[in-house]
Amino acid sequence: MNRLRYFFQFLVIVFLFLIFKFLGLKNASYIGGKLFEIFGPFFRSRKIIYSNIQRAFPNITEKEILNISKNMWNNYGRVFAEYMFIKKYRNEFFKFGIRLHGSEILKKIKHENRPVIFISGHFANFELMAMTLEKMGIKLSAIYRPLNNKFLNVIMEQIRKKYICKFQIKKGVSGLREIIKLNKKGFSTALMIDQRVSEGILSNFFNKKAHTTTIPAQLVKKYGYDVVPISIERFDHIKFNIRIHKPLKYSKNTTTEEITQNLNNFIEKMLIKNPNQWIWSHNRWK
């Protein structure tokens, strides 16, 4: 039954992708946002979304919750439509409204040819993080979670490897081994750390324990790498501010728990600043 359902989803999504391609970036992004505003709530639990928002903002009003939820779905739909234009974003970087802040940090990383760990969360069009880093000449591998829909996952992997980051590493133990091999060749690692993972540790996220990946902390502890946070914010609908933050440095005595908590705190700050463009539908505190 799941296989049949996934195949039907695959056909619908391919059909929408073709329409988006025909419409052009601006129109496609707008329509994708509106479609998700309407249909998104039917596919994700409204209860989870509202509970997550209230956990992060205890004093928030019902109206504000509704507004954040609506804006989240709009952004999610825009990201969906924009997959058809990743090639344009990459090839016509600045023309398509990407503003890069902190490029001097990337230049230094590139010059030193020493791996670092880039971290961020699912904000705005999160796929642009790895694309930007590779576009700027950073030797990079990106960790990703394969989609449950295997039919669709084939297309998404092709898009990611061709236009976002050539070295896509599946999350998991085998993926970590592959990352280490690439690190030894001078490759940095990019990953999102804001989703629940079964192999992580419990770390505070808005004052409640949440399963959080320890991959950055493991690499810091083993190799002494710096961690470089990246924030992404959408503006004027299809344009983006991408900010490279100053590297975070940790001593050898810093524990895995302390590093993981510190990075969770960084994501919290990003979320508080930009709650409308984060994906609240994941059951982060399960």
C-alpha angles and dihedrals in degrees: 000000000000091000091054092046092049091049091052090049089049092054093048093049094047089050091051092047090055091050091048091051090054094047097053129234102291097047094039093051091049094048092044089054093050093046091054092046088058104036104023095082090058091062102041130050112264087200093059093047094050093044091051093050092048091049091056095040109030095178097048121129126236090248092053091049091052091049094050091047092050093048091047092055091046092053091045091053092048091053089051092053093043093063086083090060102043089107090057092047089053099043096040097034104163096026089063093057105263111150114195119204120190098026089150088067091056091047090054092048090049092047094049091047090211119137120248133179116246114202134184142139138245097285128144107328097346093182089073092071097073091035091055094047093051091043089056091055101261114149098234147176120191126207115221140172114235115236118254088232101079093191092057094038091067091060094043093050090052092051092047096047094044102041110011109038127338095213105061112176122197114231116252141070095303089049091053090054090052091050091053091051091052092045088058087057092054099266120145121215129233124195144154113241101184101089130086114262128189094215096052133087132256110266130167116266112174090344097306129093115258129178105254132183117255096196094108091047092048092053092045092051095045101040107015094240123171119240117227116196119209126198125197126195129182119223134172088017100277103032128089143205110212113190124194107205126209114279117265112227124200131193122235089252094059109110127232089246093053094049093047092049092048091053091047088054090054091053089049090057091049090050095048089051095046112022095152095067102046123097103248094174096084115097092238097168099042 
